[in-house]
């Protein structure tokens, strides 16, 4: 069997690249009605998405740590966003929640779950680290404070998200690109 001509193979590769680029074309509004798109990521060293929801105790319990991580890494060129994981929560409730929990970063309303589908996120809280081009570099837990449902540590002993960001910023491979996140399921309610 002959392989296809190089021009056909190149055409297929270009079509795949164009499709992947189109898959990342979106504009989502945050709780302050500001539109955000992947164009913001162009100069970022990494992009962190925290999948959250208003009524998940595990997600809500991580809000202070999410803010601390943002405070530590944003000055180093990392962008942060919260992404509302439950499509059934009214936007006004998400706005109230973002204010109440004092997110230091935009909380995105994603009614069609574009980012959950793109990244593979399935629970809240779950962290995703993307490259400036939108490639998933890490998907999983923030740290190991939650061992299992109903079983938590007083303090984390493994800092998966921080270790990932440190590796990326140092130009090293991500130590564990996938970890198991525990939390409330992201479901499509609309």
Phi, psi and omega in degrees: 000130180278146175280155181294155178303154182301326180292326178291314179299318179296319178298319178296315179298319179294322178295318178297315179297319179295318178298315180299321179294317179295328180297338181260012178268108179205165172222119179244140178271148175265184184290351176257012179068022176268132179278140178231144179216169179299344178301331179294338187278348190308320183261001182284147174280337175192160178233128179250129173248123173259113176278124186223169169206160189291330189248020179259113182300324179294316178298313181297324179293339180269353183306315179299320179292321176302316179295320178295320179295315178301316181298325181281327189251339179301319179295347181260014174095016179259131177266146181230144175215145164266147178233121179294118186273340184255116184283353181268351181281127178299144182305320181296325177292323177295319178300314179299316181299314180300320178292314183299321182269359172061039178305133180273003186223162181298140174256111186274138173266120185232073188297340179255007178053041180302313184286324176296317179294317181295320187267335185089010179297139183232346182221165171238131359276140173218139180253141175231134174248127180246153169284172177299336179271355178097006177286138179283118179260334179208142176216120177161208185285160176283314176202187183258025178301322177264111181279318181198172179298125181080005182227105181235157174266155174294318178225146177292149175244347176232135188239071189304312182293314178299318179298321178297311181296319178300317179296312181300314182294334178269359180076021179258161176295151177292128185297318180221091185298339179226130172228162181275119176262139177249141178169202181273136185295139171276118181238156178262106183263352182255000000 
